[in-house]
Amino acid sequence: MLILKVAALRPIHGYAIVQRLQQISKEALQIRQGSLYPALYRLENRGWLTSAWKTTESGREAKYYTLTKAGRRQLDSETAGWKRLCEAVSLVLETGE
């Protein structure tokens, strides 16, 4: 879900996804590249991301990922599910017992 969210903002390469997640989460999320790239591969195979090789700002070639329409639907679905889960956990935690 988090990878899809970051890719929804703009086309982005793998290393930048890691950096952006760390930045947004104030360093709470530390994603290892060894975990990221298999996830990107799965998301692309499911049709939720597309990729294209482009030149980075530093002049290096990198694979940039973009959210697809199917990826947007999946992101919306996962976000809704996450919100329902958070609300349910909050209800349990707020119980006065």
Secondary structure as UniProt FT lines:
FT   HELIX           2..9
FT   STRAND          12..13
FT   HELIX           14..24
FT   TURN            25..27
FT   HELIX           33..45
FT   TURN            46..47
FT   STRAND          49..55
FT   TURN            57..58
FT   STRAND          61..67
FT   HELIX           69..93
//
